[in-house]
Structure formats: C-alpha cells, structure tokens
Amino acid sequence: MLILDPKKRYLMPDVVNDPFMQSIKNCTVINLHQPDEQSVPGDDHQHHLVSEQDLKKISQEKDRVKRLKEAGIA
C-alpha cells in the first residue's frame, strides 16, 4: 500500500534488498547495449509471448462462451 508521506516511503535500495525481492530469480542482461548483448533467464520462470493470432483465438472463445450462455447451454 502506498504511504502518502514521501518521507516515510521505502526507497528503491530498501525494496531491492528486501528478502522477498532477493528470493526472486529474475532475468539478467549480459553486455547491455553491446553487439553481443544477451538475456539470461531466471531459474524459476518462463516468458510467454502472446501473438495477435493468440489474442484472436482468445476473443473468439470468449464470444463462443457468451453465445452459449445467452442460449442457456453454458
């Protein structure tokens, strides 16, 4: 929750050094802004790329479920 008084808020070093934040295995970038820059994924998560085709399928499925509900089938 946001503390309204800025003088009482956590600073970024406090957040970054928090045990919870330290437990997260985030991705890192090696050789940032260099020709051989590469991203190294964290150990405990995956990235998911959602394509336009995926969004279209999701939208079509939502429409199908809506029609079924309107027809009293779902």
N, CA, C and O atoms as a printed pandas DataFrame, in Angstrom:
     atom_number atom_name residue_name chain_id  residue_number  x_coord  y_coord  z_coord
0              1         N          MET        A               1    0.844   -1.172    0.000
1              2        CA          MET        A               1    0.000    0.000    0.000
2              3         C          MET        A               1    0.891    1.237    0.000
3              4         O          MET        A               1    1.931    1.256    0.658
4              5         N          LEU        A               2    0.497    2.239   -0.715
5              6        CA          LEU        A               2    1.288    3.462   -0.810
6              7         C          LEU        A               2    1.127    4.308    0.448
7              8         O          LEU        A               2    0.012    4.600    0.878
8              9         N          ILE        A               3    2.236    4.689    1.016
9             10        CA          ILE        A               3    2.227    5.614    2.150
10            11         C          ILE        A               3    2.256    7.017    1.562
11            12         O          ILE        A               3    3.130    7.343    0.758
12            13         N          LEU        A               4    1.310    7.836    1.959
13            14        CA          LEU        A               4    1.176    9.158    1.348
14            15         C          LEU        A               4    2.354   10.075    1.639
15            16         O          LEU        A               4    2.749   10.859    0.777
16            17         N          ASP        A               5    2.913    9.992    2.819
17            18        CA          ASP        A               5    4.041   10.856    3.178
18            19         C          ASP        A               5    5.310   10.321    2.516
19            20         O          ASP        A               5    5.789    9.256    2.906
20            21         N          PRO        A               6    5.871   11.024    1.525
21            22        CA          PRO        A               6    7.057   10.547    0.811
22            23         C          PRO        A               6    8.252   10.281    1.725
23            24         O          PRO        A               6    9.094    9.441    1.410
24            25         N          LYS        A               7    8.331   10.972    2.826
25            26        CA          LYS        A               7    9.461   10.786    3.740
26            27         C          LYS        A               7    9.402    9.438    4.454
27            28         O          LYS        A               7   10.411    8.973    4.984
28            29         N          LYS        A               8    8.229    8.810    4.471
29            30        CA          LYS        A               8    8.062    7.529    5.160
30            31         C          LYS        A               8    8.045    6.337    4.204
31            32         O          LYS        A               8    7.964    5.190    4.642
32            33         N          ARG        A               9    8.120    6.605    2.910
33            34        CA          ARG        A               9    8.070    5.528    1.927
34            35         C          ARG        A               9    9.397    4.780    1.858
35            36         O          ARG        A               9   10.453    5.309    2.204
36            37         N          TYR        A              10    9.307    3.518    1.397
37            38        CA          TYR        A              10   10.515    2.746    1.143
38            39         C          TYR        A              10   11.269    3.369   -0.029
39            40         O          TYR        A              10   10.656    3.881   -0.966
40            41         N          LEU        A              11   12.574    3.326    0.026
41            42        CA          LEU        A              11   13.408    3.745   -1.092
42            43         C          LEU        A              11   13.745    2.507   -1.916
43            44         O          LEU        A              11   13.633    1.387   -1.418
44            45         N          MET        A              12   14.153    2.692   -3.159
45            46        CA          MET        A              12   14.465    1.553   -4.019
46            47         C          MET        A              12   15.510    0.623   -3.414
47            48         O          MET        A              12   15.347   -0.592   -3.518
48            49         N          PRO        A              13   16.581    1.128   -2.783
49            50        CA          PRO        A              13   17.524    0.195   -2.162
50            51         C          PRO        A              13   16.856   -0.677   -1.092
51            52         O          PRO        A              13   17.213   -1.845   -0.938
52            53         N          ASP        A              14   15.890   -0.118   -0.353
53            54        CA          ASP        A              14   15.156   -0.908    0.639
54            55         C          ASP        A              14   14.357   -2.019   -0.040
55            56         O          ASP        A              14   14.328   -3.155    0.433
56            57         N          VAL        A              15   13.716   -1.680   -1.141
57            58        CA          VAL        A              15   12.905   -2.661   -1.860
58            59         C          VAL        A              15   13.791   -3.753   -2.446
59            60         O          VAL        A              15   13.502   -4.939   -2.285
60            61         N          VAL        A              16   14.854   -3.366   -3.115
61            62        CA          VAL        A              16   15.741   -4.322   -3.770
62            63         C          VAL        A              16   16.399   -5.264   -2.759
63            64         O          VAL        A              16   16.629   -6.433   -3.067
64            65         N          ASN        A              17   16.697   -4.776   -1.579
65            66        CA          ASN        A              17   17.361   -5.591   -0.564
66            67         C          ASN        A              17   16.399   -6.361    0.332
67            68         O          ASN        A              17   16.837   -7.080    1.230
68            69         N          ASP        A              18   15.098   -6.223    0.105
69            70        CA          ASP        A              18   14.112   -6.956    0.889
70            71         C          ASP        A              18   14.276   -8.461    0.633
71            72         O          ASP        A              18   14.495   -8.860   -0.510
72            73         N          PRO        A              19   14.174   -9.311    1.677
73            74        CA          PRO        A              19   14.346  -10.759    1.486
74            75         C          PRO        A              19   13.420  -11.352    0.416
75            76         O          PRO        A              19   13.826  -12.236   -0.339
76            77         N          PHE        A              20   12.179  -10.863    0.353
77            78        CA          PHE        A              20   11.271  -11.378   -0.677
78            79         C          PHE        A              20   11.810  -11.075   -2.071
79            80         O          PHE        A              20   11.856  -11.959   -2.927
80            81         N          MET        A              21   12.214   -9.845   -2.296
81            82        CA          MET        A              21   12.737   -9.463   -3.609
82            83         C          MET        A              21   14.027  -10.214   -3.924
83            84         O          MET        A              21   14.263  -10.583   -5.074
84            85         N          GLN        A              22   14.848  -10.438   -2.930
85            86        CA          GLN        A              22   16.088  -11.181   -3.128
86            87         C          GLN        A              22   15.819  -12.634   -3.520
87            88         O          GLN        A              22   16.645  -13.261   -4.184
88            89         N          SER        A              23   14.663  -13.170   -3.110
89            90        CA          SER        A              23   14.346  -14.569   -3.406
90            91         C          SER        A              23   13.902  -14.781   -4.853
91            92         O          SER        A              23   13.852  -15.920   -5.317
92            93         N          ILE        A              24   13.582  -13.716   -5.565
93            94        CA          ILE        A              24   13.106  -13.828   -6.944
94            95         C          ILE        A              24   14.297  -13.966   -7.884
95            96         O          ILE        A              24   15.214  -13.144   -7.876
96            97         N          LYS        A              25   14.265  -15.016   -8.687
97            98        CA          LYS        A              25   15.340  -15.272   -9.652
98            99         C          LYS        A              25   14.976  -14.590  -10.965
99           100         O          LYS        A              25   14.350  -15.197  -11.833
100          101         N          ASN        A              26   15.365  -13.341  -11.105
101          102        CA          ASN        A              26   14.985  -12.578  -12.288
102          103         C          ASN        A              26   15.973  -12.774  -13.429
103          104         O          ASN        A              26   17.065  -13.311  -13.243
104          105         N          CYS        A              27   15.573  -12.332  -14.598
105          106        CA          CYS        A              27   16.442  -12.383  -15.770
106          107         C          CYS        A              27   17.529  -11.325  -15.644
107          108         O          CYS        A              27   17.352  -10.303  -14.981
108          109         N          THR        A              28   18.634  -11.588  -16.281
109          110        CA          THR        A              28   19.720  -10.616  -16.306
110          111         C          THR        A              28   20.165  -10.413  -17.752
111          112         O          THR        A              28   19.963  -11.277  -18.605
112          113         N          VAL        A              29   20.761   -9.281  -18.006
113          114        CA          VAL        A              29   21.278   -8.980  -19.339
114          115         C          VAL        A              29   22.788   -8.872  -19.240
115          116         O          VAL        A              29   23.328   -8.145  -18.406
116          117         N          ILE        A              30   23.451   -9.610  -20.107
117          118        CA          ILE        A              30   24.911   -9.583  -20.160
118          119         C          ILE        A              30   25.318   -8.686  -21.322
119          120         O          ILE        A              30   24.735   -8.760  -22.403
120          121         N          ASN        A              31   26.307   -7.851  -21.099
121          122        CA          ASN        A              31   26.821   -6.936  -22.132
122          123         C          ASN        A              31   25.732   -5.999  -22.659
123          124         O          ASN        A              31   25.513   -5.888  -23.865
124          125         N          LEU        A              32   25.066   -5.337  -21.732
125          126        CA          LEU        A              32   23.983   -4.423  -22.082
126          127         C          LEU        A              32   24.456   -3.360  -23.076
127          128         O          LEU        A              32   25.514   -2.759  -22.892
128          129         N          HIS        A              33   23.673   -3.135  -24.121
129          130        CA          HIS        A              33   23.940   -2.136  -25.169
130          131         C          HIS        A              33   25.212   -2.442  -25.967
131          132         O          HIS        A              33   25.830   -1.533  -26.523
132          133         N          GLN        A              34   25.596   -3.699  -26.022
133          134        CA          GLN        A              34   26.747   -4.123  -26.810
134          135         C          GLN        A              34   26.247   -5.040  -27.931
135          136         O          GLN        A              34   25.152   -5.593  -27.833
136          137         N          PRO        A              35   27.041   -5.203  -28.992
137          138        CA          PRO        A              35   26.605   -6.075  -30.092
138          139         C          PRO        A              35   26.336   -7.515  -29.644
139          140         O          PRO        A              35   25.494   -8.198  -30.227
140          141         N          ASP        A              36   27.050   -7.977  -28.611
141          142        CA          ASP        A              36   26.866   -9.356  -28.153
142          143         C          ASP        A              36   25.956   -9.451  -26.921
143          144         O          ASP        A              36   26.047  -10.401  -26.143
144          145         N          GLU        A              37   25.074   -8.448  -26.756
145          146        CA          GLU        A              37   24.132   -8.435  -25.629
146          147         C          GLU        A              37   23.254   -9.686  -25.661
147          148         O          GLU        A              37   22.773  -10.091  -26.719
148          149         N          GLN        A              38   23.055  -10.285  -24.501
149          150        CA          GLN        A              38   22.157  -11.428  -24.419
150          151         C          GLN        A              38   21.447  -11.466  -23.077
151          152         O          GLN        A              38   21.971  -11.013  -22.060
152          153         N          SER        A              39   20.259  -12.010  -23.100
153          154        CA          SER        A              39   19.447  -12.131  -21.896
154          155         C          SER        A              39   19.591  -13.541  -21.344
155          156         O          SER        A              39   19.524  -14.521  -22.086
156          157         N          VAL        A              40   19.792  -13.631  -20.029
157          158        CA          VAL        A              40   19.893  -14.921  -19.357
158          159         C          VAL        A              40   18.661  -15.055  -18.467
159          160         O          VAL        A              40   18.498  -14.284  -17.522
160          161         N          PRO        A              41   17.786  -16.033  -18.758
161          162        CA          PRO        A              41   16.555  -16.151  -17.973
162          163         C          PRO        A              41   16.820  -16.614  -16.547
163          164         O          PRO        A              41   17.818  -17.278  -16.271
164          165         N          GLY        A              42   15.908  -16.252  -15.645
165          166        CA          GLY        A              42   15.979  -16.725  -14.271
166          167         C          GLY        A              42   15.701  -18.219  -14.223
167          168         O          GLY        A              42   15.175  -18.791  -15.178
168          169         N          ASP        A              43   16.056  -18.850  -13.105
169          170        CA          ASP        A              43   15.917  -20.300  -12.974
170          171         C          ASP        A              43   14.478  -20.767  -12.801
171          172         O          ASP        A              43   14.153  -21.903  -13.149
172          173         N          ASP        A              44   13.622  -19.919  -12.275
173          174        CA          ASP        A              44   12.315  -20.410  -11.845
174          175         C          ASP        A              44   11.119  -19.790  -12.563
175          176         O          ASP        A              44   10.024  -19.749  -12.004
176          177         N          HIS        A              45   11.307  -19.312  -13.782
177          178        CA          HIS        A              45   10.164  -18.780  -14.515
178          179         C          HIS        A              45   10.389  -18.863  -16.018
179          180         O          HIS        A              45   11.505  -19.082  -16.488
180          181         N          GLN        A              46    9.298  -18.681  -16.759
181          182        CA          GLN        A              46    9.356  -18.670  -18.214
182          183         C          GLN        A              46    8.678  -17.410  -18.719
183          184         O          GLN        A              46    7.792  -16.863  -18.062
184          185         N          HIS        A              47    9.093  -16.961  -19.876
185          186        CA          HIS        A              47    8.445  -15.830  -20.526
186          187         C          HIS        A              47    7.460  -16.383  -21.548
187          188         O          HIS        A              47    7.714  -17.413  -22.173
188          189         N          HIS        A              48    6.344  -15.698  -21.711
189          190        CA          HIS        A              48    5.323  -16.129  -22.652
190          191         C          HIS        A              48    5.038  -14.982  -23.612
191          192         O          HIS        A              48    4.707  -13.872  -23.196
192          193         N          LEU        A              49    5.169  -15.264  -24.873
193          194        CA          LEU        A              49    4.885  -14.278  -25.903
194          195         C          LEU        A              49    3.492  -14.554  -26.460
195          196         O          LEU        A              49    3.227  -15.647  -26.962
196          197         N          VAL        A              50    2.620  -13.586  -26.375
197          198        CA          VAL        A              50    1.262  -13.732  -26.886
198          199         C          VAL        A              50    1.198  -13.037  -28.240
199          200         O          VAL        A              50    1.469  -11.841  -28.354
200          201         N          SER        A              51    0.838  -13.796  -29.251
201          202        CA          SER        A              51    0.783  -13.254  -30.611
202          203         C          SER        A              51   -0.608  -12.702  -30.918
203          204         O          SER        A              51   -1.556  -12.918  -30.163
204          205         N          GLU        A              52   -0.713  -11.990  -32.032
205          206        CA          GLU        A              52   -2.008  -11.490  -32.492
206          207         C          GLU        A              52   -2.958  -12.660  -32.740
207          208         O          GLU        A              52   -4.153  -12.574  -32.458
208          209         N          GLN        A              53   -2.416  -13.740  -33.267
209          210        CA          GLN        A              53   -3.222  -14.946  -33.517
210          211         C          GLN        A              53   -3.779  -15.496  -32.203
211          212         O          GLN        A              53   -4.943  -15.892  -32.139
212          213         N          ASP        A              54   -2.948  -15.521  -31.153
213          214        CA          ASP        A              54   -3.405  -15.982  -29.837
214          215         C          ASP        A              54   -4.527  -15.093  -29.310
215          216         O          ASP        A              54   -5.524  -15.594  -28.790
216          217         N          LEU        A              55   -4.370  -13.783  -29.439
217          218        CA          LEU        A              55   -5.400  -12.852  -28.979
218          219         C          LEU        A              55   -6.707  -13.051  -29.741
219          220         O          LEU        A              55   -7.790  -12.961  -29.162
220          221         N          LYS        A              56   -6.601  -13.320  -31.031
221          222        CA          LYS        A              56   -7.789  -13.556  -31.847
222          223         C          LYS        A              56   -8.516  -14.816  -31.373
223          224         O          LYS        A              56   -9.742  -14.824  -31.269
224          225         N          LYS        A              57   -7.757  -15.882  -31.084
225          226        CA          LYS        A              57   -8.357  -17.126  -30.601
226          227         C          LYS        A              57   -9.043  -16.915  -29.255
227          228         O          LYS        A              57  -10.139  -17.429  -29.029
228          229         N          ILE        A              58   -8.415  -16.171  -28.372
229          230        CA          ILE        A              58   -8.999  -15.882  -27.057
230          231         C          ILE        A              58  -10.307  -15.121  -27.221
231          232         O          ILE        A              58  -11.301  -15.436  -26.568
232          233         N          SER        A              59  -10.304  -14.127  -28.088
233          234        CA          SER        A              59  -11.504  -13.331  -28.335
234          235         C          SER        A              59  -12.623  -14.193  -28.915
235          236         O          SER        A              59  -13.781  -14.064  -28.518
236          237         N          GLN        A              60  -12.276  -15.069  -29.850
237          238        CA          GLN        A              60  -13.276  -15.953  -30.449
238          239         C          GLN        A              60  -13.859  -16.900  -29.403
239          240         O          GLN        A              60  -15.063  -17.157  -29.406
240          241         N          GLU        A              61  -13.027  -17.416  -28.520
241          242        CA          GLU        A              61  -13.503  -18.323  -27.476
242          243         C          GLU        A              61  -14.422  -17.594  -26.498
243          244         O          GLU        A              61  -15.437  -18.147  -26.076
244          245         N          LYS        A              62  -14.078  -16.368  -26.139
245          246        CA          LYS        A              62  -14.950  -15.578  -25.257
246          247         C          LYS        A              62  -16.304  -15.343  -25.916
247          248         O          LYS        A              62  -17.343  -15.449  -25.265
248          249         N          ASP        A              63  -16.291  -15.025  -27.207
249          250        CA          ASP        A              63  -17.543  -14.817  -27.941
250          251         C          ASP        A              63  -18.373  -16.098  -27.978
251          252         O          ASP        A              63  -19.593  -16.054  -27.823
252          253         N          ARG        A              64  -17.716  -17.232  -28.182
253          254        CA          ARG        A              64  -18.410  -18.522  -28.235
254          255         C          ARG        A              64  -19.075  -18.825  -26.893
255          256         O          ARG        A              64  -20.237  -19.230  -26.853
256          257         N          VAL        A              65  -18.343  -18.632  -25.797
257          258        CA          VAL        A              65  -18.887  -18.884  -24.460
258          259         C          VAL        A              65  -20.053  -17.945  -24.173
259          260         O          VAL        A              65  -21.048  -18.352  -23.573
260          261         N          LYS        A              66  -19.933  -16.696  -24.598
261          262        CA          LYS        A              66  -21.016  -15.726  -24.391
262          263         C          LYS        A              66  -22.282  -16.171  -25.118
263          264         O          LYS        A              66  -23.380  -16.102  -24.567
264          265         N          ARG        A              67  -22.119  -16.629  -26.364
265          266        CA          ARG        A              67  -23.277  -17.095  -27.138
266          267         C          ARG        A              67  -23.920  -18.320  -26.481
267          268         O          ARG        A              67  -25.145  -18.438  -26.446
268          269         N          LEU        A              68  -23.090  -19.229  -25.960
269          270        CA          LEU        A              68  -23.617  -20.415  -25.282
270          271         C          LEU        A              68  -24.399  -20.029  -24.031
271          272         O          LEU        A              68  -25.455  -20.597  -23.754
272          273         N          LYS        A              69  -23.883  -19.070  -23.282
273          274        CA          LYS        A              69  -24.578  -18.610  -22.074
274          275         C          LYS        A              69  -25.903  -17.955  -22.429
275          276         O          LYS        A              69  -26.912  -18.172  -21.758
276          277         N          GLU        A              70  -25.895  -17.152  -23.489
277          278        CA          GLU        A              70  -27.122  -16.485  -23.925
278          279         C          GLU        A              70  -28.168  -17.497  -24.391
279          280         O          GLU        A              70  -29.370  -17.267  -24.260
280          281         N          ALA        A              71  -27.692  -18.624  -24.937
281          282        CA          ALA        A              71  -28.605  -19.673  -25.400
282          283         C          ALA        A              71  -29.017  -20.599  -24.255
283          284         O          ALA        A              71  -29.851  -21.485  -24.444
284          285         N          GLY        A              72  -28.437  -20.397  -23.070
285          286        CA          GLY        A              72  -28.773  -21.223  -21.914
286          287         C          GLY        A              72  -28.092  -22.573  -21.904
287          288         O          GLY        A              72  -28.502  -23.471  -21.169
288          289         N          ILE        A              73  -27.062  -22.724  -22.707
289          290        CA          ILE        A              73  -26.352  -24.002  -22.800
290          291         C          ILE        A              73  -25.198  -24.075  -21.801
291          292         O          ILE        A              73  -24.905  -25.145  -21.268
292          293         N          ALA        A              74  -24.562  -22.972  -21.556
293          294        CA          ALA        A              74  -23.396  -22.977  -20.663
294          295         C          ALA        A              74  -23.720  -22.339  -19.333
295          296         O          ALA        A              74  -22.856  -22.257  -18.461
